Amino acid sequence: MTHAADHWRSLSSVLRPRTDLFIDGAFRPSASEERRPSINPATGAVVAEVAEAGVVDVDRAVDAARRAFDDGRWSRTPPAHRKAVLLRLADLIRAHGDELAVLDTIDAGKLISDTTTIDVPGSAAILQWYAESVDKIYGEVAPTAHGQLAIVTREALGVVAAIIPWNYPLETAVWKIAPALAMGNSVVLKPSEESPLSVLRLAELASEAGLPDGVLQVLPGAGDIVGRALGTHPAVDVVTFTGSTAVGRQFLHYSAASNIKPVWLECGGKSANVVLAGVEDLDAVADGVCAGIFSNQGQVCSANSRLVVESSIKDALVERVVARAIALTPGDPLDPATRMGPLVSATHARRVRHFIELGAEEGTLLAGGLHVAGAATSAFVPPTVIDGIGARDRLAQEEVFGPVLAIVEVGSEEEAIATANASLYGLAASVWSDDLRQAHRVAAALRAGTVSVNTVDALDVTTPFGGFKQSGFGRDLSLHALLNYTGLKTTWFANG
């Protein structure tokens, strides 16, 4: 049964979020005792005052993680034990699903209809999937000479620093910690300062599930302080990062300047939605185009922010897209009937408005604009469609991370491919075609980590997610993600 808006508003009013740092199995104030307000972008109200971690806190957290890894309280436990603990955590996420869903809604402005049906159940399912994979990872026996034995095992790396963004706070955290913990690592998780609340609660639930003290720490705080301290820390063995390309570059510098730790990057995107002539069901395509750019208010790294469409069907498709965009009225994210909420903050909304102004100069504004009439805060931005954008215009090249669609018209399949690939990024793309041979041909030609055919942003825990070019080279999800947090070890037995 789906709850009404009053239920979610009532729950949000009585929640008492955890606000301290989580280190060595307990909530603790930061060394500086500084705090940062968590502001509900839909109302402007302060939800909580959250502890602000600093360099001293990073040292404490990494030390706790290192002790936990080195003494084997988690890293040397049987796979079946780690599996059981992570399965309990998945069950606890489901049991506290309403609470976690509301925390992400009031903290980051996410739709309650999404957090209850996508983020929370998805997080639990991903944890369960990795838990169940733990005791199915086998080593190898090398083909050595008679009398020799060489075995190859995959071993945990040690202390993992996971830095995540604010657009999917709970789910992206689980993308990182599930495979890392499954393989026996300890984790220091840095959530975005914009959305730390659900992840702090997740740490508490992990402890309740039986995760030993020190195996998971959570450090809210500024990226340029906490992120840098983790990236340069000599006792951190690997960094996994999701965020902007500019910050991803910084982590590569941090690694080079410290202990040459592996850094797994999932960075920005400017994904193309390629619609080819001959597609008959333009209503289905228009639904996909709008889902690809307006879901989560466009705050998705793989958002299909470029519509690359062939001339012969462009007008008919754009007419449908504009009608759908105009019908999407932003509103209260705690109301299940709302289909678009605020952006994560007024500050981010200002950045998105800058791109809308730029796009209106480069092309023609067909829907949306700068403000939502009657909105409670300035964090609301309407779904915006801008036509007449050139393949090399800034709106077609730079990541907006908001509900802004740039339309680029092309005259052929070949031009569509060249336009889609004319980007610094290579995270995702979509192709719409009724011709199976054409769909295969175009999908193969697109330089993107995931190409969705006749749909948008296809994603599942069973398939890897990540990109090419300046979208980074890390891969989350699937069994491939286990490679991020393990190293190969050869043990050779000679015939004495």
Buried (B, 14 or more C-beta within 10 A) or exposed (E): EEBEBEBBBEBBEEBEBBBBBBBBBEBBBBBBEBBBEBBBBBBEBEBBEBBBBBBEBBBBBBBBBBBBBEEEBBBEBEBEBBBBBBBBBBBBBBEBBBBBBBBBBBBBBBBBBBBBBBBBBBBBBBBBBBBBBBBEBEEEEEEEEEEEEBBEBBBBBBBBBBBBBBBBBBBBBBBBBBBBBBBBBBBBBBBBBBBBBBBBBBBBBBBEBEBBBBBBBBBBBBBEBBBBBBBBBEBBBBBBBBBBBEBBBBBBEBBEEBEEBBBBBBBBBBBBBBBBBBBEEBEBBBBBBBBBBBBBBBBBBBBBBBBBBBEEBBEEBBEBBBEBBBEBBBBBBBBBEBBBBBBBBBEBBBEBBEBBEBBBEBBEBBBBBBBBEEBBBBBBBBBBBBBBBBBEBBBBBBBBBBBBBBBBBBEEBEBBBBBBBBBBBBBBBBBBBEBEEBBEBBBEBBBBBBBBBBEBBBBEBEEBBBBBBBBBBBBBBBBBBBBBBBBEEEEEEEEE
